[in-house]
Amino acid sequence: MDNRSPSDYRIGFLLNPIAGLGGRVGLKGTDGVIEEALRRGAVPIAPERARQFFETLFRLVPAASNARWITCPAPMGAGITQAAGITAEVLPMTLDAPTTAMNTREAVKLLLESKVDLIVFCGGDGTARDILDALPDPNAVLVLGIPAGVKMYSGIFAFSAAAAAGVVADWLLGATQVQDFEVMDADEKAIREDRFAVKLYGYIRGPLVPARMQGGKMVSPSSIDEQENQEAVARTVIEKMVPGDWYILGPGTTVRVLADQLGMAKTLLGVDLYREGIIHRDVNEQQLLEKVTDFLHAWIVVSPIGHQGMLFGRGNQQISPDIIRRIPPEQIIVIATHSKVNSLAERGLHVDTGDPEVDRMLSGYIRVLVDYRTWRMLKVKNGTQ
């Protein structure tokens, strides 16, 4: 147990203000497509995630505001810390417009020179990768991610902004362990071309609270048993489909097998919309709102991310809180094979839509279709649990 008080800690905070811009507009990332994301009407989400983090942290540990916070100039941190009521030290650096990976790397080097005990960042996998690049070695400082990107396959992220606050609260109280977490390298160009191209980039050391950390994504197995299991799940969904209703199909191999059984060509990594033999591929939030004429007769079909157990908020932000609110909860169909459910272990299912009210609405026990006409009851946790 650490006997230090919060005022004895030095915490670095940096925000990637463009993280997550491509999510709801269907760009599957933000790297290299900022202008296109803005043209499609994307709005920043990272500042709100950071606000939720500080609000929760100070509710859990009011004395956390007494820590020595060191941050970047606005829009990479100073505006957020000021709004949170923190008198933070601002790093002497000049930012590009829009901000760049070089800004993140420079910030990390300056934070290390300031001898911070922990770097809390708000961003996505690309931000985690930039931080790792800037470290002289992976053990130079503890790092924790507030999820604000589109996919976030890396294990360094907490389940949500509120969960990240819980990790920092436990860390300040000396109640965490330390572990090396995966940083994943996602080729966003390939992903936008519907090719899954993700590999291990390296490891970063961070504070560990197992119930609050998402862990890295696990790729679905490709065995014959797995394929047969996916087909059995698909047959059950098809048998129960309501003629004339809309079906919003989330990303992933399990949902794509369902589309295959319908004779439709579905995207692997996008959100598609199906109705009576017609499929609209790779739709974004606005297109869903325009094309679905009656949400009371719409269904969502999603499969959790392997090992992480995330249902909403990772790679399927096109299915936004606004859309989820419009659809009756009983018309959300969760499908997963036995192996995927078993990979979740005690993690269970999670939601992180960015809207606490919707996350609470989705929480509780839900039926998961795991085989032909076979369901299991699994608990869905939101970011505050």
N, C-alpha and C positions, 0 to 999 in steps of 0.2 A: 504494500500500500504506500503510495507516494504522499509525503507529508507537506508538500508544497501547496500554497494557496493559488487561486487563479491569477492573482496579481504577479506571481513569480514566473508566469509563462509568457513567451513571445510567440505570437501566432501571425503567420503571413496569410493574407487573403488576396486572391486574384480571380477576376471574372473574365470569361471570354464572352463579350457582349453579342457576338454573332452566333454563338452555339445554338443549335436547334432550329435555326431559321428555316431549314429545308423540310422539316417534319410534316406539318399539316398541309403544306402545298405539294407534297408528294415527290420531293427531290432526293429523299433518302440520305440526306447529309447536307453539309454547307460548303465543304471545300471546293473552291473555284467557281461557285454558282451563287454568290451573294447577290449580284445584280438581278439574276433571274428569279431568285427567291423573293426579293423585294418587288419585282415586277408582278409576281403572282399574288402579291398581297400579304406576304409573310410579316409577322410582327415578332419582335424580340421576346424570348421567354426566359432567358437566363437571369435578367434582373429580378423578375418575380420569384424565381426559384431561390435566389440569394436572399431576398427579403423574407421568404418563408423560413429559411435556415436560421437567420438571426432572431426572428420573432420567437421561434421554438426554443432556440438555445437560451435566450435570456429568460424565458418562462421556466425552463428546467433548472438553470443555474444563473440567477440574477447577477452573481458576482463575476460572471464571464466577461462582462463589460469592463472589468477592472484589469483584465489581461492587457499586455502591451500588443496592440494590433498594428501591423505594418502592411500597407496595401499599395496598389498602383494608383496613378492619377485616374480620374474619370476619363472614359467610361469603363475602365478595367478594375474599379474597386472603390475609389474615394467617394463617389456619389452614394453608393450603397451603404458604406460604413457610416457616413454622415447621417443618412436617413435613419439608420438604426440607433443613432445616438452615441456613436463611438467617436472619440477623439483619436483618430488613427494617425500614425506617422506615414506620410506619403513619400514613396520612393522618388528619387530625383531622376526621372526619365521622361523622354518625349515619345508620345505614341503616334503611330501611323493612323490614317483614316481611310478605310476602316482598319482596325487593329489587325496585326499579323502574328504569325508564329514566332517571328523574331522578337516581337514585343514580349511574348510570354517567356521566351528563353532568357531575355535580358532581365525580366522581373525576377525569375528564379535565382539567377546569379546574384542580384542585389539582395534578395531575401536571405540567401546563404551568408552573404557578407554581414547581414544584420543579425546573424546567429539565431534565427528563429528555431523554435522547437518543433513546429508543425506548419505545413503549408496546406491550407484549405483552398481548393480551387472549384470554381463553378463552370462546367463546360462538358465536353464529350470526350470520346476516345482520342481525337486529334489533339486536344489540350493535354491529355494525360501523356501522350507520346512526346509532345513538345517539352513538357516538364522533365520527363525521363532523359531526353537528349541534353538538357541543360545541367543535369546533375553530374558532378565529377565521378560519383559512384552511386549505385542504387540505394545505399544505406546512409547517404549524407544527411538526410532529414526525413522525418515522417511526413507522409502525404495522405490526404483524404479527398475524394471527389464528391461534390454535390452534383447529381445527374441533371444535365441541362441540354445534352446533345440529342441526336436522333436515335441512334442504335445503342451505344454504350455496351459493347461486348466485354470490356475490361472489368476485372474483379476489384479494382481500386475504388469503385463507387459504392456508396451506400444505396439502399433501395429507393430513397427519396430525399428531398431536402430536409424534411423533418427527421428522418432516420439519421442523416448526417449530423444534425444537431445533437441527436442522442449519443452518437459516437463521441463527439467532442465533449459533451457533458460528462460522459463516463471517463474520458481521458483526463479531463481536468480534475476529476475526483480520484484519479489513480486506479481506476477499475477496468483498465483495458490491458490486453496483451499486445504483442507486436507480431506482424506476419508479413511475408513477402506476397504481394498481390500481382496478378497478371496484368500487363498492359498489352492490348491487342491492336494490331495494325490492320485497319480496314481500307481496302482499295475502293474509295467511293465512286470512282469512275466505272469500275467493273460492276459495283452494286447497282448503279443507275442503269447499267446495261443488263441487269437481272442475272448477274453472275456473282455467286457468293465467293468473295475473295478476302478472307480474313486469316491472319496468321499471328502467332505469338511474337511480340516485338521485344519484350523484356519484362523485368519485374521491378516494382517499386515497393519500398517498405512503408507500412502504415499501421495505425492502431486498429486492433481487431475487436469487434463486438459481433460474433457470428450471426446473431439474429437480425442485425441491422445491415449487413454487407451482402451485396447481391451475388458475388462470385462471378467467374467467367462463364461465357456461354459454352455449352457442350453441343457439338454437332451430332445430329441424329444418326444412329447406326443405319447401315444400308443392307441389312441381312434380309433373307427371304422371309423369315418370321416377322420382321418389322414391316415389310411391304404387305404381307397378308393381313397383319393387324390393322394397318392404315386402310386397307381396302374394306375390311369388315366394319370399321368405324364409318367409312364413307357410305356404305350401303345403308346403314341405319339412318344417317342424316337424310339421304335421298328418299328413303321410304316415308319419312315424316315431313317432307317438304310440302308446303301449302301452295297449290296452283295459284299463280297470279301474284304471289308475294315476292318482295325483294330480298336478296341475300347478299349481305356485305361480307366478303371473304377476306380474312386477314392473310398475312404472309406465312410462309413456311411450307415444308414438304408435306406435312399431314393434310393441310388444307388443299394443297395442289393435287393430291391424290383424289380428293373429293371432286375437284373440277375435272380431272381426267375421267372419272367414272360418269360424269355428266356429258362427256364428249366435248369439253371446253378446254381451250388453251389458256391457262392461268399464269400470271406472273409468279415467280418464286418469292420475290422480295417486296412486292407491291401489294396494295389493297385493290381488289377487283369487285365489281358489282354484277350480280347475276339475276336474271329474271326470265323465266319461260323460254329457255333455249338461246338467250342472247346474253353475252358477257361484255361488260365495259371494263377494259383492262387498265390497271395502273391509275386509278382515280385518286384525286385529292379531296380534301374536306369540302371545298366549295362545290366540286362536281357532285359529290354525294348529296349535298343539300339541294342541288338543282335537279338531279335526276330522280331521286326518290320522292314520289309525289304523296305518299302516305306512310309515315313512319310507324303507324300502328300496325301496318302490315309489312314491316321490315324485320329482318333477323340479322344478327351478327354471328359469324362463325369464326372463332379464333382458337389458336393452339398456343399454349405457354412456351416461352423460350426454354430450351433444355437446360437443366441444372439451375438456372435463375428462377424459373417459375413465373416470370412476368407475363401477365395477360394483356395489359394496356399500358402504354407509355414508353415502349421500346420498339422502335421500328415500325409502329403502326399508328403514329400520331394523327394520321388522316382520319382515323376513327376517334374524333375529338370528344371532349366532354359535352359539347353542344349536341353532337349526334347521339351519344350514349343516353343523354337525358330524354331524347325523343322516342326511344325504343323501350317497350315494356321489358323489365328485367328478365322475365321468363322467356324472352325471345333472344337471349344471349346464349349461344350454344358453344360450350367449351369441349374441344376434342383433344385427346392425347393417347398415345399408345401406352401399353403397360410399361415399357422400358423408360419412356419419358417420365411417367408418373413416379416410377421407382427412383429415377435420378434426382428427383426433387428432395428425397429424404425428408428431413424435418423442416426444410425451408418452406414447403407449402407453396401456395399461389400468392401473387402480389399484384397490386395495381399502383400506378404512379402517373395519373393523367395530368397532374399539375393543378387540378381542381380538388381541394380537400373535400368539398361536399359530395362530388361525384365519387371520389375514392371511398368515402364512408358508405355511400349508397351501394357500391359494389361489394363491400365487405360482408363477411359471414360465410356460411357454407353454400357451396354450389355443386350441382351435379356435373360430373365430367364423364363424357362418353369415352370408354377405354377399349371397347371391343363390340362385336355385334350385339346390339340391344343390351349392353352391359355398362352400367354406370358405377362410378365411385363418388362418394361425397368428400370433397376436399375444402379446406378452409381458405378463404381469400383474405389476405391481410392488406391493410392500407399502410401508407408511409408512417403513420403515427403509432403503429402497433409493434 
